[in-house]
Structure formats: structure tokens, C-alpha cells
Amino acid sequence: MILGDGMNLREATEGVEYTIQRIETDDEELDAFLFSLGCYSGETITVVSHLKSSCIVSIKDGRYNIDTQLAEAIII
């Protein structure tokens, strides 16, 4: 497992497992949504692929397509 140095998910290398350091958002609904996906501090996350306006990530046993703005809020 590789620990990031404060970079966001858009900067992550595809196929590398990272540990989420923090979520940078002031939106409580967004925080709750991410938490429901298993996306919170201390959890591992892997970028499966980067797309033009989003990226596909693997969290726990699921794969999700998240948009660029959301990916930039997830600090690894």
C-alpha cells in the first residue's frame, strides 16, 4: 500500500492502491454520500481509469464513476 503525500485522486496513478487521508468538502450531503460508498479517511481506494471528465475508482468491493470535482476533493 502506498500512502499519498496530499495529492488528490485526479493525480493518482491508475492501478495503485492508496489510503484516503481526508475528504475536502463543506457539503454534508456529499460527505454522507461518500461515506455510504465506503469513501472515508483511512479506507483504501484505487483508480481503475481516468476519463475526460471523471474517473472510475474501486472502493472495497465496488467500482464507481466519480466526476472530476469529487475526485479533487478526495485527498490521498
mmJSON file of the N, C-alpha and C atoms, coordinates in Angstrom:
{"data_MODEL":{"atom_site":{
"group_PDB":["ATOM","ATOM","ATOM","ATOM","ATOM","ATOM","ATOM","ATOM","ATOM","ATOM","ATOM","ATOM","ATOM","ATOM","ATOM","ATOM","ATOM","ATOM","ATOM","ATOM","ATOM","ATOM","ATOM","ATOM","ATOM","ATOM","ATOM","ATOM","ATOM","ATOM","ATOM","ATOM","ATOM","ATOM","ATOM","ATOM","ATOM","ATOM","ATOM","ATOM","ATOM","ATOM","ATOM","ATOM","ATOM","ATOM","ATOM","ATOM","ATOM","ATOM","ATOM","ATOM","ATOM","ATOM","ATOM","ATOM","ATOM","ATOM","ATOM","ATOM","ATOM","ATOM","ATOM","ATOM","ATOM","ATOM","ATOM","ATOM","ATOM","ATOM","ATOM","ATOM","ATOM","ATOM","ATOM","ATOM","ATOM","ATOM","ATOM","ATOM","ATOM","ATOM","ATOM","ATOM","ATOM","ATOM","ATOM","ATOM","ATOM","ATOM","ATOM","ATOM","ATOM","ATOM","ATOM","ATOM","ATOM","ATOM","ATOM","ATOM","ATOM","ATOM","ATOM","ATOM","ATOM","ATOM","ATOM","ATOM","ATOM","ATOM","ATOM","ATOM","ATOM","ATOM","ATOM","ATOM","ATOM","ATOM","ATOM","ATOM","ATOM","ATOM","ATOM","ATOM","ATOM","ATOM","ATOM","ATOM","ATOM","ATOM","ATOM","ATOM","ATOM","ATOM","ATOM","ATOM","ATOM","ATOM","ATOM","ATOM","ATOM","ATOM","ATOM","ATOM","ATOM","ATOM","ATOM","ATOM","ATOM","ATOM","ATOM","ATOM","ATOM","ATOM","ATOM","ATOM","ATOM","ATOM","ATOM","ATOM","ATOM","ATOM","ATOM","ATOM","ATOM","ATOM","ATOM","ATOM","ATOM","ATOM","ATOM","ATOM","ATOM","ATOM","ATOM","ATOM","ATOM","ATOM","ATOM","ATOM","ATOM","ATOM","ATOM","ATOM","ATOM","ATOM","ATOM","ATOM","ATOM","ATOM","ATOM","ATOM","ATOM","ATOM","ATOM","ATOM","ATOM","ATOM","ATOM","ATOM","ATOM","ATOM","ATOM","ATOM","ATOM","ATOM","ATOM","ATOM","ATOM","ATOM","ATOM","ATOM","ATOM","ATOM","ATOM","ATOM","ATOM","ATOM","ATOM","ATOM","ATOM","ATOM","ATOM","ATOM","ATOM","ATOM","ATOM","ATOM"],
"id":[1,2,3,4,5,6,7,8,9,10,11,12,13,14,15,16,17,18,19,20,21,22,23,24,25,26,27,28,29,30,31,32,33,34,35,36,37,38,39,40,41,42,43,44,45,46,47,48,49,50,51,52,53,54,55,56,57,58,59,60,61,62,63,64,65,66,67,68,69,70,71,72,73,74,75,76,77,78,79,80,81,82,83,84,85,86,87,88,89,90,91,92,93,94,95,96,97,98,99,100,101,102,103,104,105,106,107,108,109,110,111,112,113,114,115,116,117,118,119,120,121,122,123,124,125,126,127,128,129,130,131,132,133,134,135,136,137,138,139,140,141,142,143,144,145,146,147,148,149,150,151,152,153,154,155,156,157,158,159,160,161,162,163,164,165,166,167,168,169,170,171,172,173,174,175,176,177,178,179,180,181,182,183,184,185,186,187,188,189,190,191,192,193,194,195,196,197,198,199,200,201,202,203,204,205,206,207,208,209,210,211,212,213,214,215,216,217,218,219,220,221,222,223,224,225,226,227,228],
"type_symbol":["N","C","C","N","C","C","N","C","C","N","C","C","N","C","C","N","C","C","N","C","C","N","C","C","N","C","C","N","C","C","N","C","C","N","C","C","N","C","C","N","C","C","N","C","C","N","C","C","N","C","C","N","C","C","N","C","C","N","C","C","N","C","C","N","C","C","N","C","C","N","C","C","N","C","C","N","C","C","N","C","C","N","C","C","N","C","C","N","C","C","N","C","C","N","C","C","N","C","C","N","C","C","N","C","C","N","C","C","N","C","C","N","C","C","N","C","C","N","C","C","N","C","C","N","C","C","N","C","C","N","C","C","N","C","C","N","C","C","N","C","C","N","C","C","N","C","C","N","C","C","N","C","C","N","C","C","N","C","C","N","C","C","N","C","C","N","C","C","N","C","C","N","C","C","N","C","C","N","C","C","N","C","C","N","C","C","N","C","C","N","C","C","N","C","C","N","C","C","N","C","C","N","C","C","N","C","C","N","C","C","N","C","C","N","C","C","N","C","C","N","C","C","N","C","C","N","C","C"],
"label_atom_id":["N","CA","C","N","CA","C","N","CA","C","N","CA","C","N","CA","C","N","CA","C","N","CA","C","N","CA","C","N","CA","C","N","CA","C","N","CA","C","N","CA","C","N","CA","C","N","CA","C","N","CA","C","N","CA","C","N","CA","C","N","CA","C","N","CA","C","N","CA","C","N","CA","C","N","CA","C","N","CA","C","N","CA","C","N","CA","C","N","CA","C","N","CA","C","N","CA","C","N","CA","C","N","CA","C","N","CA","C","N","CA","C","N","CA","C","N","CA","C","N","CA","C","N","CA","C","N","CA","C","N","CA","C","N","CA","C","N","CA","C","N","CA","C","N","CA","C","N","CA","C","N","CA","C","N","CA","C","N","CA","C","N","CA","C","N","CA","C","N","CA","C","N","CA","C","N","CA","C","N","CA","C","N","CA","C","N","CA","C","N","CA","C","N","CA","C","N","CA","C","N","CA","C","N","CA","C","N","CA","C","N","CA","C","N","CA","C","N","CA","C","N","CA","C","N","CA","C","N","CA","C","N","CA","C","N","CA","C","N","CA","C","N","CA","C","N","CA","C","N","CA","C","N","CA","C","N","CA","C","N","CA","C","N","CA","C"],
"label_alt_id":[null,null,null,null,null,null,null,null,null,null,null,null,null,null,null,null,null,null,null,null,null,null,null,null,null,null,null,null,null,null,null,null,null,null,null,null,null,null,null,null,null,null,null,null,null,null,null,null,null,null,null,null,null,null,null,null,null,null,null,null,null,null,null,null,null,null,null,null,null,null,null,null,null,null,null,null,null,null,null,null,null,null,null,null,null,null,null,null,null,null,null,null,null,null,null,null,null,null,null,null,null,null,null,null,null,null,null,null,null,null,null,null,null,null,null,null,null,null,null,null,null,null,null,null,null,null,null,null,null,null,null,null,null,null,null,null,null,null,null,null,null,null,null,null,null,null,null,null,null,null,null,null,null,null,null,null,null,null,null,null,null,null,null,null,null,null,null,null,null,null,null,null,null,null,null,null,null,null,null,null,null,null,null,null,null,null,null,null,null,null,null,null,null,null,null,null,null,null,null,null,null,null,null,null,null,null,null,null,null,null,null,null,null,null,null,null,null,null,null,null,null,null,null,null,null,null,null,null],
"label_comp_id":["MET","MET","MET","ILE","ILE","ILE","LEU","LEU","LEU","GLY","GLY","GLY","ASP","ASP","ASP","GLY","GLY","GLY","MET","MET","MET","ASN","ASN","ASN","LEU","LEU","LEU","ARG","ARG","ARG","GLU","GLU","GLU","ALA","ALA","ALA","THR","THR","THR","GLU","GLU","GLU","GLY","GLY","GLY","VAL","VAL","VAL","GLU","GLU","GLU","TYR","TYR","TYR","THR","THR","THR","ILE","ILE","ILE","GLN","GLN","GLN","ARG","ARG","ARG","ILE","ILE","ILE","GLU","GLU","GLU","THR","THR","THR","ASP","ASP","ASP","ASP","ASP","ASP","GLU","GLU","GLU","GLU","GLU","GLU","LEU","LEU","LEU","ASP","ASP","ASP","ALA","ALA","ALA","PHE","PHE","PHE","LEU","LEU","LEU","PHE","PHE","PHE","SER","SER","SER","LEU","LEU","LEU","GLY","GLY","GLY","CYS","CYS","CYS","TYR","TYR","TYR","SER","SER","SER","GLY","GLY","GLY","GLU","GLU","GLU","THR","THR","THR","ILE","ILE","ILE","THR","THR","THR","VAL","VAL","VAL","VAL","VAL","VAL","SER","SER","SER","HIS","HIS","HIS","LEU","LEU","LEU","LYS","LYS","LYS","SER","SER","SER","SER","SER","SER","CYS","CYS","CYS","ILE","ILE","ILE","VAL","VAL","VAL","SER","SER","SER","ILE","ILE","ILE","LYS","LYS","LYS","ASP","ASP","ASP","GLY","GLY","GLY","ARG","ARG","ARG","TYR","TYR","TYR","ASN","ASN","ASN","ILE","ILE","ILE","ASP","ASP","ASP","THR","THR","THR","GLN","GLN","GLN","LEU","LEU","LEU","ALA","ALA","ALA","GLU","GLU","GLU","ALA","ALA","ALA","ILE","ILE","ILE","ILE","ILE","ILE","ILE","ILE","ILE"],
"label_asym_id":["A","A","A","A","A","A","A","A","A","A","A","A","A","A","A","A","A","A","A","A","A","A","A","A","A","A","A","A","A","A","A","A","A","A","A","A","A","A","A","A","A","A","A","A","A","A","A","A","A","A","A","A","A","A","A","A","A","A","A","A","A","A","A","A","A","A","A","A","A","A","A","A","A","A","A","A","A","A","A","A","A","A","A","A","A","A","A","A","A","A","A","A","A","A","A","A","A","A","A","A","A","A","A","A","A","A","A","A","A","A","A","A","A","A","A","A","A","A","A","A","A","A","A","A","A","A","A","A","A","A","A","A","A","A","A","A","A","A","A","A","A","A","A","A","A","A","A","A","A","A","A","A","A","A","A","A","A","A","A","A","A","A","A","A","A","A","A","A","A","A","A","A","A","A","A","A","A","A","A","A","A","A","A","A","A","A","A","A","A","A","A","A","A","A","A","A","A","A","A","A","A","A","A","A","A","A","A","A","A","A","A","A","A","A","A","A","A","A","A","A","A","A","A","A","A","A","A","A"],
"label_entity_id":["1","1","1","1","1","1","1","1","1","1","1","1","1","1","1","1","1","1","1","1","1","1","1","1","1","1","1","1","1","1","1","1","1","1","1","1","1","1","1","1","1","1","1","1","1","1","1","1","1","1","1","1","1","1","1","1","1","1","1","1","1","1","1","1","1","1","1","1","1","1","1","1","1","1","1","1","1","1","1","1","1","1","1","1","1","1","1","1","1","1","1","1","1","1","1","1","1","1","1","1","1","1","1","1","1","1","1","1","1","1","1","1","1","1","1","1","1","1","1","1","1","1","1","1","1","1","1","1","1","1","1","1","1","1","1","1","1","1","1","1","1","1","1","1","1","1","1","1","1","1","1","1","1","1","1","1","1","1","1","1","1","1","1","1","1","1","1","1","1","1","1","1","1","1","1","1","1","1","1","1","1","1","1","1","1","1","1","1","1","1","1","1","1","1","1","1","1","1","1","1","1","1","1","1","1","1","1","1","1","1","1","1","1","1","1","1","1","1","1","1","1","1","1","1","1","1","1","1"],
"label_seq_id":[1,1,1,2,2,2,3,3,3,4,4,4,5,5,5,6,6,6,7,7,7,8,8,8,9,9,9,10,10,10,11,11,11,12,12,12,13,13,13,14,14,14,15,15,15,16,16,16,17,17,17,18,18,18,19,19,19,20,20,20,21,21,21,22,22,22,23,23,23,24,24,24,25,25,25,26,26,26,27,27,27,28,28,28,29,29,29,30,30,30,31,31,31,32,32,32,33,33,33,34,34,34,35,35,35,36,36,36,37,37,37,38,38,38,39,39,39,40,40,40,41,41,41,42,42,42,43,43,43,44,44,44,45,45,45,46,46,46,47,47,47,48,48,48,49,49,49,50,50,50,51,51,51,52,52,52,53,53,53,54,54,54,55,55,55,56,56,56,57,57,57,58,58,58,59,59,59,60,60,60,61,61,61,62,62,62,63,63,63,64,64,64,65,65,65,66,66,66,67,67,67,68,68,68,69,69,69,70,70,70,71,71,71,72,72,72,73,73,73,74,74,74,75,75,75,76,76,76],
"pdbx_PDB_ins_code":[null,null,null,null,null,null,null,null,null,null,null,null,null,null,null,null,null,null,null,null,null,null,null,null,null,null,null,null,null,null,null,null,null,null,null,null,null,null,null,null,null,null,null,null,null,null,null,null,null,null,null,null,null,null,null,null,null,null,null,null,null,null,null,null,null,null,null,null,null,null,null,null,null,null,null,null,null,null,null,null,null,null,null,null,null,null,null,null,null,null,null,null,null,null,null,null,null,null,null,null,null,null,null,null,null,null,null,null,null,null,null,null,null,null,null,null,null,null,null,null,null,null,null,null,null,null,null,null,null,null,null,null,null,null,null,null,null,null,null,null,null,null,null,null,null,null,null,null,null,null,null,null,null,null,null,null,null,null,null,null,null,null,null,null,null,null,null,null,null,null,null,null,null,null,null,null,null,null,null,null,null,null,null,null,null,null,null,null,null,null,null,null,null,null,null,null,null,null,null,null,null,null,null,null,null,null,null,null,null,null,null,null,null,null,null,null,null,null,null,null,null,null,null,null,null,null,null,null],
"Cartn_x":[0.847,0.0,0.884,0.54,1.306,0.487,1.111,0.431,0.737,-0.296,-0.111,0.467,0.942,1.517,0.653,-0.623,-1.518,-1.979,-1.878,-2.385,-3.845,-4.544,-5.942,-6.052,-7.24,-7.477,-7.237,-7.396,-7.144,-5.661,-4.801,-3.366,-2.855,-3.725,-3.336,-2.954,-2.065,-1.661,-2.676,-3.103,-4.066,-3.482,-4.32,-3.93,-3.155,-2.877,-2.142,-3.142,-2.974,-3.867,-3.347,-4.221,-3.876,-4.766,-4.337,-5.16,-5.708,-7.014,-7.647,-7.197,-6.62,-6.167,-7.312,-8.067,-9.186,-10.064,-11.25,-12.175,-12.295,-12.001,-12.052,-13.331,-14.379,-15.649,-16.402,-17.184,-18.015,-19.466,-19.72,-21.069,-21.378,-22.273,-22.602,-23.252,-24.075,-24.703,-23.66,-22.682,-21.601,-20.785,-20.486,-19.773,-20.542,-21.845,-22.684,-22.718,-22.787,-22.796,-21.494,-20.37,-19.073,-18.925,-19.381,-19.31,-20.117,-21.281,-22.126,-21.447,-20.519,-19.763,-18.563,-18.258,-17.079,-15.864,-16.095,-15.02,-14.863,-13.902,-13.649,-12.199,-11.716,-10.324,-9.947,-8.779,-8.276,-8.638,-9.605,-10.028,-9.12,-8.963,-8.144,-9.001,-8.362,-9.044,-8.048,-8.554,-7.721,-8.399,-7.652,-8.186,-8.034,-9.165,-9.151,-8.785,-9.398,-9.048,-9.469,-8.709,-9.025,-9.76,-10.88,-11.638,-11.562,-12.141,-12.049,-12.628,-13.825,-14.459,-14.785,-14.18,-14.425,-13.335,-13.466,-12.57,-13.328,-12.902,-13.509,-12.606,-13.214,-12.456,-13.008,-12.152,-12.537,-12.403,-13.525,-13.556,-14.21,-13.52,-13.999,-14.31,-15.536,-15.892,-16.638,-16.672,-17.438,-16.589,-17.121,-16.496,-17.475,-16.954,-17.797,-17.17,-18.015,-17.584,-17.839,-16.785,-16.952,-16.442,-17.096,-16.715,-15.436,-14.885,-13.608,-13.644,-14.719,-14.821,-14.77,-15.462,-15.466,-14.094,-13.464,-12.138,-11.114,-11.272,-10.334,-10.542,-11.696,-11.978,-11.441,-11.088,-10.591,-9.07,-8.511,-7.06,-6.47,-5.447,-4.801,-3.357],
"Cartn_y":[-1.186,0.0,1.237,2.201,3.439,4.562,5.301,6.441,7.683,8.433,9.645,10.774,11.796,12.941,14.168,14.041,15.171,15.462,14.501,14.74,14.288,14.792,14.387,13.196,12.66,11.44,11.629,12.839,13.094,12.906,13.057,12.935,11.515,10.626,9.258,8.445,7.503,6.577,5.443,5.114,4.032,2.717,1.937,0.607,0.566,1.713,1.762,1.964,1.195,1.329,2.438,3.37,4.489,4.449,5.137,5.311,6.726,6.847,8.167,8.887,10.067,10.869,11.715,12.332,13.183,13.518,14.013,14.499,16.004,16.786,18.247,18.779,18.823,19.4,19.939,20.982,21.546,21.087,20.236,19.771,18.497,18.591,17.446,16.315,16.647,15.612,14.843,15.555,14.917,14.015,14.493,13.669,12.391,12.517,11.356,10.388,10.926,10.083,9.298,9.983,9.317,8.265,8.59,7.634,6.382,6.559,5.409,4.505,5.065,4.27,3.588,3.978,3.449,4.327,5.555,6.501,7.469,7.167,7.999,7.818,8.674,8.638,7.265,6.794,5.506,4.345,4.535,3.47,3.481,2.318,2.25,2.5,3.059,3.378,3.19,2.712,2.506,3.151,3.94,4.498,3.424,2.988,1.981,2.636,3.789,4.53,5.985,6.839,8.269,8.486,9.177,9.543,11.055,11.577,13.012,13.866,13.554,14.388,13.618,12.447,11.649,10.59,9.772,8.626,7.476,6.284,5.088,4.635,4.445,4.047,2.75,2.058,0.843,1.109,0.962,1.132,-0.119,-0.785,-2.043,-3.004,-3.474,-4.434,-3.791,-2.45,-1.788,-0.912,-0.668,0.267,1.397,2.629,3.804,4.78,5.479,6.541,7.852,8.586,9.852,10.996,12.153,13.275,13.946,14.802,15.455,16.25,17.005,17.837,16.975,15.851,14.942,14.303,13.908,13.291,14.261,15.539,16.541,16.793,16.415,16.597,15.435,14.334,13.157,13.222,13.444,13.599,12.273,11.839,10.555,10.768],
"Cartn_z":[0.0,0.0,0.0,-0.815,-0.915,-0.289,0.593,1.19,0.383,0.036,-0.751,0.078,-0.591,0.094,-0.157,0.13,-0.011,-1.421,-2.321,-3.675,-3.757,-4.764,-4.905,-5.858,-5.935,-6.703,-8.197,-8.717,-10.138,-10.481,-9.496,-9.71,-9.468,-9.049,-8.699,-9.932,-9.729,-10.78,-10.858,-12.056,-12.238,-11.738,-11.05,-10.602,-9.301,-8.694,-7.429,-6.287,-5.21,-4.059,-3.147,-2.811,-1.937,-0.695,0.342,1.536,1.529,1.745,1.778,3.047,2.879,4.014,4.586,3.666,4.101,2.896,3.188,2.169,2.385,1.353,1.474,0.851,1.657,1.211,2.415,2.189,3.241,3.087,2.124,1.812,2.606,3.584,4.433,3.647,2.644,1.828,1.032,0.513,-0.235,0.686,1.889,2.869,3.173,3.374,3.68,2.498,1.281,0.083,-0.029,0.119,0.035,1.124,2.321,3.422,3.105,2.463,2.112,1.082,0.285,-0.68,-0.027,1.197,1.865,1.656,1.23,0.925,2.093,2.978,4.148,4.582,5.459,5.911,6.425,5.986,6.429,5.519,4.644,3.718,2.495,1.864,0.654,-0.582,-1.605,-2.855,-4.003,-5.122,-6.309,-7.503,-8.276,-9.512,-10.584,-11.138,-12.186,-13.515,-13.802,-15.015,-14.908,-15.576,-15.667,-16.984,-16.913,-18.104,-18.267,-19.337,-19.618,-18.49,-18.035,-17.015,-15.736,-15.58,-14.377,-14.243,-13.225,-13.105,-12.451,-12.762,-12.193,-11.062,-9.88,-8.701,-8.135,-7.425,-6.72,-5.228,-4.516,-3.066,-2.501,-1.597,-1.032,-2.168,-2.295,-3.341,-4.502,-4.562,-5.613,-6.506,-7.702,-8.644,-8.889,-8.892,-9.038,-10.016,-10.748,-11.647,-10.916,-10.596,-9.895,-10.768,-10.666,-11.523,-11.014,-11.851,-11.57,-10.273,-10.049,-8.846,-7.588,-7.61,-6.47,-6.297,-7.384,-7.324,-6.734,-7.026,-6.491,-5.01,-4.472,-3.047,-2.199,-2.86,-2.138,-2.128,-0.937,-0.771,-0.322,-1.072,-0.777,-0.369],
"occupancy":[1.0,1.0,1.0,1.0,1.0,1.0,1.0,1.0,1.0,1.0,1.0,1.0,1.0,1.0,1.0,1.0,1.0,1.0,1.0,1.0,1.0,1.0,1.0,1.0,1.0,1.0,1.0,1.0,1.0,1.0,1.0,1.0,1.0,1.0,1.0,1.0,1.0,1.0,1.0,1.0,1.0,1.0,1.0,1.0,1.0,1.0,1.0,1.0,1.0,1.0,1.0,1.0,1.0,1.0,1.0,1.0,1.0,1.0,1.0,1.0,1.0,1.0,1.0,1.0,1.0,1.0,1.0,1.0,1.0,1.0,1.0,1.0,1.0,1.0,1.0,1.0,1.0,1.0,1.0,1.0,1.0,1.0,1.0,1.0,1.0,1.0,1.0,1.0,1.0,1.0,1.0,1.0,1.0,1.0,1.0,1.0,1.0,1.0,1.0,1.0,1.0,1.0,1.0,1.0,1.0,1.0,1.0,1.0,1.0,1.0,1.0,1.0,1.0,1.0,1.0,1.0,1.0,1.0,1.0,1.0,1.0,1.0,1.0,1.0,1.0,1.0,1.0,1.0,1.0,1.0,1.0,1.0,1.0,1.0,1.0,1.0,1.0,1.0,1.0,1.0,1.0,1.0,1.0,1.0,1.0,1.0,1.0,1.0,1.0,1.0,1.0,1.0,1.0,1.0,1.0,1.0,1.0,1.0,1.0,1.0,1.0,1.0,1.0,1.0,1.0,1.0,1.0,1.0,1.0,1.0,1.0,1.0,1.0,1.0,1.0,1.0,1.0,1.0,1.0,1.0,1.0,1.0,1.0,1.0,1.0,1.0,1.0,1.0,1.0,1.0,1.0,1.0,1.0,1.0,1.0,1.0,1.0,1.0,1.0,1.0,1.0,1.0,1.0,1.0,1.0,1.0,1.0,1.0,1.0,1.0,1.0,1.0,1.0,1.0,1.0,1.0,1.0,1.0,1.0,1.0,1.0,1.0,1.0,1.0,1.0,1.0,1.0,1.0],
"B_iso_or_equiv":[0.0,0.0,0.0,0.0,0.0,0.0,0.0,0.0,0.0,0.0,0.0,0.0,0.0,0.0,0.0,0.0,0.0,0.0,0.0,0.0,0.0,0.0,0.0,0.0,0.0,0.0,0.0,0.0,0.0,0.0,0.0,0.0,0.0,0.0,0.0,0.0,0.0,0.0,0.0,0.0,0.0,0.0,0.0,0.0,0.0,0.0,0.0,0.0,0.0,0.0,0.0,0.0,0.0,0.0,0.0,0.0,0.0,0.0,0.0,0.0,0.0,0.0,0.0,0.0,0.0,0.0,0.0,0.0,0.0,0.0,0.0,0.0,0.0,0.0,0.0,0.0,0.0,0.0,0.0,0.0,0.0,0.0,0.0,0.0,0.0,0.0,0.0,0.0,0.0,0.0,0.0,0.0,0.0,0.0,0.0,0.0,0.0,0.0,0.0,0.0,0.0,0.0,0.0,0.0,0.0,0.0,0.0,0.0,0.0,0.0,0.0,0.0,0.0,0.0,0.0,0.0,0.0,0.0,0.0,0.0,0.0,0.0,0.0,0.0,0.0,0.0,0.0,0.0,0.0,0.0,0.0,0.0,0.0,0.0,0.0,0.0,0.0,0.0,0.0,0.0,0.0,0.0,0.0,0.0,0.0,0.0,0.0,0.0,0.0,0.0,0.0,0.0,0.0,0.0,0.0,0.0,0.0,0.0,0.0,0.0,0.0,0.0,0.0,0.0,0.0,0.0,0.0,0.0,0.0,0.0,0.0,0.0,0.0,0.0,0.0,0.0,0.0,0.0,0.0,0.0,0.0,0.0,0.0,0.0,0.0,0.0,0.0,0.0,0.0,0.0,0.0,0.0,0.0,0.0,0.0,0.0,0.0,0.0,0.0,0.0,0.0,0.0,0.0,0.0,0.0,0.0,0.0,0.0,0.0,0.0,0.0,0.0,0.0,0.0,0.0,0.0,0.0,0.0,0.0,0.0,0.0,0.0,0.0,0.0,0.0,0.0,0.0,0.0],
"pdbx_formal_charge":[null,null,null,null,null,null,null,null,null,null,null,null,null,null,null,null,null,null,null,null,null,null,null,null,null,null,null,null,null,null,null,null,null,null,null,null,null,null,null,null,null,null,null,null,null,null,null,null,null,null,null,null,null,null,null,null,null,null,null,null,null,null,null,null,null,null,null,null,null,null,null,null,null,null,null,null,null,null,null,null,null,null,null,null,null,null,null,null,null,null,null,null,null,null,null,null,null,null,null,null,null,null,null,null,null,null,null,null,null,null,null,null,null,null,null,null,null,null,null,null,null,null,null,null,null,null,null,null,null,null,null,null,null,null,null,null,null,null,null,null,null,null,null,null,null,null,null,null,null,null,null,null,null,null,null,null,null,null,null,null,null,null,null,null,null,null,null,null,null,null,null,null,null,null,null,null,null,null,null,null,null,null,null,null,null,null,null,null,null,null,null,null,null,null,null,null,null,null,null,null,null,null,null,null,null,null,null,null,null,null,null,null,null,null,null,null,null,null,null,null,null,null,null,null,null,null,null,null],
"auth_seq_id":[1,1,1,2,2,2,3,3,3,4,4,4,5,5,5,6,6,6,7,7,7,8,8,8,9,9,9,10,10,10,11,11,11,12,12,12,13,13,13,14,14,14,15,15,15,16,16,16,17,17,17,18,18,18,19,19,19,20,20,20,21,21,21,22,22,22,23,23,23,24,24,24,25,25,25,26,26,26,27,27,27,28,28,28,29,29,29,30,30,30,31,31,31,32,32,32,33,33,33,34,34,34,35,35,35,36,36,36,37,37,37,38,38,38,39,39,39,40,40,40,41,41,41,42,42,42,43,43,43,44,44,44,45,45,45,46,46,46,47,47,47,48,48,48,49,49,49,50,50,50,51,51,51,52,52,52,53,53,53,54,54,54,55,55,55,56,56,56,57,57,57,58,58,58,59,59,59,60,60,60,61,61,61,62,62,62,63,63,63,64,64,64,65,65,65,66,66,66,67,67,67,68,68,68,69,69,69,70,70,70,71,71,71,72,72,72,73,73,73,74,74,74,75,75,75,76,76,76],
"auth_comp_id":["MET","MET","MET","ILE","ILE","ILE","LEU","LEU","LEU","GLY","GLY","GLY","ASP","ASP","ASP","GLY","GLY","GLY","MET","MET","MET","ASN","ASN","ASN","LEU","LEU","LEU","ARG","ARG","ARG","GLU","GLU","GLU","ALA","ALA","ALA","THR","THR","THR","GLU","GLU","GLU","GLY","GLY","GLY","VAL","VAL","VAL","GLU","GLU","GLU","TYR","TYR","TYR","THR","THR","THR","ILE","ILE","ILE","GLN","GLN","GLN","ARG","ARG","ARG","ILE","ILE","ILE","GLU","GLU","GLU","THR","THR","THR","ASP","ASP","ASP","ASP","ASP","ASP","GLU","GLU","GLU","GLU","GLU","GLU","LEU","LEU","LEU","ASP","ASP","ASP","ALA","ALA","ALA","PHE","PHE","PHE","LEU","LEU","LEU","PHE","PHE","PHE","SER","SER","SER","LEU","LEU","LEU","GLY","GLY","GLY","CYS","CYS","CYS","TYR","TYR","TYR","SER","SER","SER","GLY","GLY","GLY","GLU","GLU","GLU","THR","THR","THR","ILE","ILE","ILE","THR","THR","THR","VAL","VAL","VAL","VAL","VAL","VAL","SER","SER","SER","HIS","HIS","HIS","LEU","LEU","LEU","LYS","LYS","LYS","SER","SER","SER","SER","SER","SER","CYS","CYS","CYS","ILE","ILE","ILE","VAL","VAL","VAL","SER","SER","SER","ILE","ILE","ILE","LYS","LYS","LYS","ASP","ASP","ASP","GLY","GLY","GLY","ARG","ARG","ARG","TYR","TYR","TYR","ASN","ASN","ASN","ILE","ILE","ILE","ASP","ASP","ASP","THR","THR","THR","GLN","GLN","GLN","LEU","LEU","LEU","ALA","ALA","ALA","GLU","GLU","GLU","ALA","ALA","ALA","ILE","ILE","ILE","ILE","ILE","ILE","ILE","ILE","ILE"],
"auth_asym_id":["A","A","A","A","A","A","A","A","A","A","A","A","A","A","A","A","A","A","A","A","A","A","A","A","A","A","A","A","A","A","A","A","A","A","A","A","A","A","A","A","A","A","A","A","A","A","A","A","A","A","A","A","A","A","A","A","A","A","A","A","A","A","A","A","A","A","A","A","A","A","A","A","A","A","A","A","A","A","A","A","A","A","A","A","A","A","A","A","A","A","A","A","A","A","A","A","A","A","A","A","A","A","A","A","A","A","A","A","A","A","A","A","A","A","A","A","A","A","A","A","A","A","A","A","A","A","A","A","A","A","A","A","A","A","A","A","A","A","A","A","A","A","A","A","A","A","A","A","A","A","A","A","A","A","A","A","A","A","A","A","A","A","A","A","A","A","A","A","A","A","A","A","A","A","A","A","A","A","A","A","A","A","A","A","A","A","A","A","A","A","A","A","A","A","A","A","A","A","A","A","A","A","A","A","A","A","A","A","A","A","A","A","A","A","A","A","A","A","A","A","A","A","A","A","A","A","A","A"],
"auth_atom_id":["N","CA","C","N","CA","C","N","CA","C","N","CA","C","N","CA","C","N","CA","C","N","CA","C","N","CA","C","N","CA","C","N","CA","C","N","CA","C","N","CA","C","N","CA","C","N","CA","C","N","CA","C","N","CA","C","N","CA","C","N","CA","C","N","CA","C","N","CA","C","N","CA","C","N","CA","C","N","CA","C","N","CA","C","N","CA","C","N","CA","C","N","CA","C","N","CA","C","N","CA","C","N","CA","C","N","CA","C","N","CA","C","N","CA","C","N","CA","C","N","CA","C","N","CA","C","N","CA","C","N","CA","C","N","CA","C","N","CA","C","N","CA","C","N","CA","C","N","CA","C","N","CA","C","N","CA","C","N","CA","C","N","CA","C","N","CA","C","N","CA","C","N","CA","C","N","CA","C","N","CA","C","N","CA","C","N","CA","C","N","CA","C","N","CA","C","N","CA","C","N","CA","C","N","CA","C","N","CA","C","N","CA","C","N","CA","C","N","CA","C","N","CA","C","N","CA","C","N","CA","C","N","CA","C","N","CA","C","N","CA","C","N","CA","C","N","CA","C","N","CA","C","N","CA","C","N","CA","C","N","CA","C","N","CA","C"],
"pdbx_PDB_model_num":[1,1,1,1,1,1,1,1,1,1,1,1,1,1,1,1,1,1,1,1,1,1,1,1,1,1,1,1,1,1,1,1,1,1,1,1,1,1,1,1,1,1,1,1,1,1,1,1,1,1,1,1,1,1,1,1,1,1,1,1,1,1,1,1,1,1,1,1,1,1,1,1,1,1,1,1,1,1,1,1,1,1,1,1,1,1,1,1,1,1,1,1,1,1,1,1,1,1,1,1,1,1,1,1,1,1,1,1,1,1,1,1,1,1,1,1,1,1,1,1,1,1,1,1,1,1,1,1,1,1,1,1,1,1,1,1,1,1,1,1,1,1,1,1,1,1,1,1,1,1,1,1,1,1,1,1,1,1,1,1,1,1,1,1,1,1,1,1,1,1,1,1,1,1,1,1,1,1,1,1,1,1,1,1,1,1,1,1,1,1,1,1,1,1,1,1,1,1,1,1,1,1,1,1,1,1,1,1,1,1,1,1,1,1,1,1,1,1,1,1,1,1,1,1,1,1,1,1]
}}}
